[in-house]
């Protein structure tokens, strides 16, 4: 097969790819210079919609409604946009070999693509229970949510199993968001996770107590401290039940698994420097190899605010890191410099009528403030994290846009705190006055 050459190649077709393409267009790219190579069959879209509005029983989201860059309030980049800009979208194409020294990529179909500059934007893949050889984990109607095809299949089964029983394995981001949306679809829902409380990587016990109570009030049953060790099936291969380590067996028409993800970096093993499970980059997302950049989930980068290097799996960083890498690429061509990436970690989620935001770092002592009563009509509450006498992180449920801006400012400025008791009394007022 003939070789195709591009000046710039973005490998991966997720959020980062779309935002990188937009930044290339802003900075100036000639027709035919840039290609996006993606295993998915659609142009880049805002992936968070898949666990939220895509699965709503009414008023649901569908493409082309959530192509990038609508998630950040920007222009919606339809497939026609890429064509107009002379950016080649090479979809439905899985790259199976990357050879960094020769600057070449080979697809499963045997095509070869070469480049001058590569941006690795391959994102993450889900961890599957079949990876651990869990009995019956390959049954039909056991779902993992990562790509739009996964969501489409889940939508079909939700229609077929109306009023049925769903078991959600995992108590993190996906577990919480999917449990809520399955309840909205009028399924009986049970969440199962081994930790003492939900979302343990971020939530304190105090924060988690509110969400667990709220979910129970909405009809989501929660089983903690155990894991799924097997699945029973009907004669047609569909899942029938979930066997737990503690001996319980849960009836299930649908199972959704959300137990984490892994960065997709296997193609580059031994060819680029790695650290903390990702591809090591500098503050411009340059890797250890010239002309190779890594962005989004796969990048382990300097987190200037905390004097640390980290890998961050979140859509906000996927967008911003992609833009930073393209700015750096164009600046290097022009012999100019740009500012280092100075990222403030940010996470958010929406489920039922709840909406929370978090900024900063969740280390040190914590102060819970506000009204975390599940019966409250407002349930506006939050938490500060204090380390070395300074606020380093802030969480807020049901904040207004101005309040969310205020907590972001606090996390960035890291103001000193003299008294935890006083901070608890001041609550959100502390952030609002900074």
C-alpha positions in Angstrom: 0.0 0.0 0.0 1.1 3.5 -0.7 2.6 5.5 2.2 0.8 8.7 3.3 2.9 11.6 4.7 1.7 14.5 6.8 3.6 17.3 8.5 1.6 16.8 11.7 -0.2 13.7 12.9 -2.5 13.5 15.9 -2.9 9.9 16.9 -6.2 9.4 18.7 -9.7 10.9 18.0 -10.9 11.9 21.4 -11.4 15.3 23.0 -7.6 16.2 22.9 -7.6 15.6 19.1 -10.5 18.0 18.4 -9.0 20.7 20.6 -5.6 20.3 19.1 -7.1 20.5 15.6 -8.9 23.8 16.5 -5.6 25.2 17.9 -3.7 24.2 14.7 -6.4 26.1 12.7 -6.0 29.2 15.0 -2.2 29.1 14.7 -2.2 28.5 11.0 -1.9 25.2 9.2 -1.9 24.6 5.5 -4.4 22.2 3.8 -3.1 18.7 3.8 -0.5 19.2 6.5 -2.5 17.8 9.4 -4.2 14.4 9.9 -6.1 12.9 12.8 -6.0 9.1 12.9 -8.7 7.5 15.0 -10.0 4.0 15.7 -13.5 5.5 16.2 -15.8 6.1 13.2 -16.9 9.6 14.1 -15.2 13.0 14.4 -14.0 14.0 17.9 -16.7 14.6 20.4 -17.1 15.6 24.0 -16.8 12.2 25.7 -18.4 13.2 29.1 -21.8 13.3 27.4 -21.8 9.5 27.1 -22.3 8.9 30.8 -24.8 11.8 31.2 -27.2 13.2 28.6 -26.6 10.5 26.0 -28.4 8.0 28.2 -31.3 10.2 29.4 -34.7 8.6 28.7 -36.0 12.0 27.4 -34.2 15.1 26.1 -31.2 13.0 25.3 -28.1 14.2 23.5 -27.0 12.8 20.1 -24.4 13.7 17.6 -23.8 16.1 16.0 -24.9 18.0 19.1 -21.8 17.3 21.2 -18.9 17.3 18.8 -16.0 19.3 20.2 -15.6 22.1 21.1 -19.1 22.7 22.6 -18.1 21.4 26.0 -16.1 24.5 26.7 -18.5 26.9 25.0 -16.7 26.9 21.7 -17.7 26.2 18.1 -19.0 22.8 17.2 -16.5 21.1 14.9 -18.6 19.0 12.5 -16.8 16.7 10.0 -17.3 19.4 7.3 -15.2 21.8 9.4 -12.2 19.5 9.1 -12.7 19.3 5.4 -13.0 23.1 5.0 -9.7 23.5 6.9 -7.9 20.8 4.9 -7.5 18.6 7.9 -7.7 14.9 7.0 -9.9 12.8 9.3 -8.7 9.2 9.0 -11.5 7.4 10.9 -12.1 3.7 11.6 -8.3 3.2 11.5 -6.5 1.3 14.3 -2.7 1.8 14.5 -1.0 -1.4 15.5 2.6 -0.4 15.2 4.4 2.9 15.9 8.1 3.2 14.9 9.4 6.4 16.4 12.9 6.3 14.8 11.4 6.2 11.3 8.5 8.4 12.2 6.0 5.9 10.9 2.7 4.4 11.9 1.2 1.2 10.5 -2.5 0.4 10.6 -4.3 -3.0 11.1 -5.2 -2.8 7.4 -1.5 -2.5 6.5 -1.5 1.3 5.6 1.6 3.3 6.5 1.5 6.9 7.7 4.6 9.0 8.2 4.9 12.3 9.9 7.3 15.1 10.8 5.6 15.8 14.2 3.5 13.4 16.2 1.0 14.2 19.0 0.1 11.1 21.0 -3.5 11.6 22.1 -4.6 8.0 22.5 -6.3 8.5 25.8 -7.3 5.6 28.1 -9.0 2.3 27.8 -11.3 0.8 30.4 -10.1 -1.9 32.7 -12.2 -5.0 32.0 -13.2 -7.8 34.4 -12.2 -10.3 31.7 -8.6 -9.0 32.2 -8.8 -10.7 35.6 -10.5 -13.8 34.3 -13.6 -13.2 36.3 -16.0 -16.1 35.6 -18.8 -15.2 33.2 -17.4 -11.7 32.6 -17.8 -12.1 28.8 -21.6 -12.5 29.1 -23.9 -10.3 27.0 -25.2 -7.1 28.5 -22.2 -6.5 30.6 -21.2 -3.0 29.6 -18.1 -0.7 29.8 -18.5 2.9 28.7 -15.7 4.5 26.8 -16.8 5.1 23.2 -20.0 6.1 21.4 -20.5 2.5 20.2 -20.6 1.4 23.8 -23.2 4.0 24.6 -25.3 3.1 21.6 -25.4 -0.6 22.6 -26.3 0.4 26.1 -29.2 2.6 24.9 -30.6 -0.4 22.8 -30.5 -2.7 25.9 -32.0 -0.1 28.2 -35.0 0.0 25.8 -35.3 -3.8 25.8 -34.9 -4.2 29.6 -37.3 -1.4 30.8 -38.1 -1.8 34.5 -35.4 -4.4 34.8 -32.6 -4.9 37.3 -29.1 -3.3 36.9 -26.0 -3.9 38.9 -23.2 -1.2 38.7 -19.8 -2.6 39.6 -17.6 0.3 40.9 -18.1 3.3 43.0 -16.1 6.0 41.2 -17.0 8.5 38.6 -18.6 6.1 36.1 -20.3 4.1 38.9 -22.0 7.2 40.3 -23.0 8.8 37.0 -24.3 5.6 35.5 -26.2 4.6 38.6 -28.0 7.9 38.5 -28.8 7.6 34.8 -30.0 4.0 35.1 -32.4 5.1 37.8 -33.7 7.9 35.5 -34.4 5.1 33.1 -36.5 3.4 35.8 -34.3 0.4 36.4 -33.8 -1.1 39.9 -30.1 -0.3 40.6 -27.6 -1.7 43.0 -24.0 -0.3 43.2 -21.3 -2.6 44.4 -17.8 -1.5 45.4 -15.0 -2.7 47.7 -14.1 0.6 49.4 -15.6 1.9 52.6 -17.2 4.8 50.7 -17.8 6.0 47.1 -15.3 8.0 45.0 -12.5 7.4 47.6 -9.8 8.9 45.4 -11.4 12.3 45.9 -14.2 12.2 48.4 -13.7 12.3 52.2 -15.9 10.1 54.3 -18.0 13.2 55.1 -18.6 14.1 51.4 -19.3 10.5 50.5 -21.9 10.1 53.2 -24.1 12.8 51.6 -23.9 11.2 48.1 -24.5 7.7 49.4 -27.5 9.0 51.4 -28.8 10.9 48.4 -28.5 8.0 46.1 -30.3 5.7 48.5 -33.1 8.3 48.7 -33.3 8.2 44.9 -33.7 4.4 45.0 -30.1 3.3 44.4 -29.1 0.4 46.7 -25.4 0.4 47.7 -23.4 -2.7 48.8 -19.9 -1.8 50.1 -16.9 -3.8 51.1 -17.2 -6.6 48.5 -16.5 -7.3 44.8 -18.0 -9.2 41.9 -16.3 -12.6 41.5 -18.5 -14.1 38.8 -21.6 -13.8 36.6 -24.3 -16.3 35.8 -25.9 -16.4 32.4 -29.1 -17.4 30.7 -29.1 -19.9 27.8 -29.0 -17.1 25.3 -25.7 -15.8 26.8 -27.2 -12.8 28.5 -26.1 -12.0 32.1 -28.5 -13.4 34.7 -26.8 -12.6 38.0 -23.8 -11.2 39.8 -22.0 -13.3 42.3 -20.3 -11.3 45.1 -17.2 -12.3 47.1 -19.3 -12.2 50.3 -21.6 -14.9 49.0 -24.5 -12.8 47.9 -26.0 -13.3 44.4 -27.7 -10.3 42.8 -30.2 -10.7 39.9 -29.2 -8.6 36.9 -30.6 -7.8 33.4 -27.8 -5.3 32.8 -24.4 -4.9 34.4 -22.3 -1.7 34.0 -18.6 -1.9 35.1 -16.6 1.2 36.0 -13.5 0.1 37.8 -10.9 2.4 36.2 -8.9 2.9 33.1 -5.4 2.5 31.7 -3.5 5.0 29.5 -3.1 3.7 25.9 0.7 3.8 25.6 1.6 0.2 24.6 2.5 1.3 21.1 5.3 3.4 22.4 6.8 1.1 25.1 10.6 1.3 25.1 10.6 4.2 22.6 9.8 7.1 24.9 10.5 7.8 28.5 7.7 6.9 30.9 6.9 7.9 34.5 4.0 7.3 36.9 2.2 5.1 34.3 2.3 7.7 31.5 4.6 9.2 28.9 6.9 11.7 30.6 6.7 15.2 29.1 7.9 18.7 29.9 5.7 21.7 30.5 5.1 22.0 26.7 4.1 18.3 26.4 7.3 17.4 24.6 8.4 13.8 25.2 12.0 12.5 25.6 12.0 12.2 21.8 12.3 15.2 19.5 9.1 16.0 17.5 6.9 13.7 19.6 4.4 15.2 22.0 1.9 13.5 24.4 -1.3 15.1 25.7 -4.3 14.3 27.8 -4.6 11.0 29.8 -1.3 9.6 28.5 0.9 12.5 29.6 2.8 12.6 32.9 3.7 16.3 33.1 5.0 18.9 35.6 2.2 20.2 37.8 3.8 23.6 38.6 1.4 24.6 41.3 2.4 21.7 43.5 6.0 21.2 42.4 5.2 17.6 41.3 4.8 15.6 38.2 1.4 13.9 37.6 -0.8 12.2 35.1 -4.4 13.6 35.1 -7.4 11.9 33.6 -10.0 14.5 33.0 -11.6 16.3 30.0 -10.5 19.8 31.2 -6.8 18.7 31.1 -7.4 16.9 27.8 -8.5 20.1 26.2 -5.9 22.4 27.7 -2.9 20.1 27.3 -3.8 19.7 23.6 -3.9 23.4 23.1 -0.6 23.9 24.9 1.2 21.3 22.8 0.1 22.9 19.5 1.1 26.3 20.7 4.5 24.9 21.6 4.9 23.2 18.3 4.1 26.3 16.3 6.3 28.5 18.6 9.3 26.2 18.1 8.9 26.5 14.3 8.9 30.3 14.7 11.7 30.4 17.2 9.5 31.8 19.9 8.8 30.9 23.5 5.5 30.3 25.3 4.6 30.2 28.9 4.9 26.9 30.8 1.7 24.9 31.4 0.4 26.0 34.8 -2.5 23.7 35.4 -5.0 23.9 38.2 -6.5 20.4 38.6 -10.3 20.5 38.1 -12.9 17.8 38.3 -16.7 18.0 38.2 -19.7 15.7 37.9 -23.5 16.0 37.4 -26.1 13.4 38.4 -29.7 13.6 39.4 -30.1 17.3 40.3 -26.7 17.5 41.8 -23.6 19.2 40.5 -20.2 19.4 42.1 -16.8 21.0 41.3 -13.4 20.4 42.8 -10.2 22.4 42.3 -6.7 21.9 43.6 -5.3 19.0 45.5 -7.0 16.7 48.0 -4.2 16.3 50.6 -3.8 17.4 54.2 -6.5 18.1 56.8 -10.1 18.6 55.8 -12.8 20.9 56.9 -16.4 20.1 55.9 -18.7 23.1 55.7 -22.3 24.0 54.8 -25.5 22.0 54.6 -24.9 18.4 53.8 -28.3 17.1 54.9 -29.8 15.0 52.2 -33.3 16.3 53.1 -32.2 19.9 52.6 -33.8 21.8 49.6 -30.4 23.4 48.8 -27.8 20.8 49.9 -25.0 23.4 49.4 -21.9 22.2 51.1 -18.2 21.7 50.5 -14.8 20.9 51.9 -11.4 22.6 52.2 -8.1 20.7 52.2 -5.4 22.4 54.2 -1.7 21.5 54.0 1.2 23.4 55.7 -1.3 26.0 56.9 -2.6 26.8 53.4 -5.8 25.9 51.5 -4.7 23.6 48.7 -8.0 22.2 47.5 -11.7 23.0 47.6 -14.9 21.0 46.8 -18.4 22.5 46.4 -21.8 20.9 45.7 -24.5 23.0 44.1 -22.4 26.1 43.7 -23.4 29.1 41.5 -21.0 30.1 38.7 -19.6 32.9 40.8 -19.1 30.6 43.8 -17.4 28.0 41.6 -15.1 30.8 40.3 -14.4 31.7 43.9 -13.3 28.2 45.0 -11.1 27.9 41.9 -9.4 31.2 42.9 -8.8 29.9 46.4 -7.2 26.7 45.2 -4.9 28.7 42.9 -3.9 31.3 45.4 -3.6 28.9 48.3 -4.3 31.5 51.1 -3.1 30.8 54.6 -5.5 29.5 57.3 -4.9 30.2 61.0 -7.9 28.3 62.5 -9.7 25.3 61.2 -12.6 26.0 63.5 -13.0 29.5 62.1 -12.7 28.2 58.5 -15.5 25.8 59.2 -17.7 28.6 60.6 -16.9 30.9 57.6 -17.5 28.1 55.1 -18.1 29.3 51.6 -17.7 32.9 52.9 -14.0 32.3 53.2 -13.7 31.6 49.5 -16.0 34.4 48.5 -13.9 37.1 50.2 -10.5 36.1 48.7 
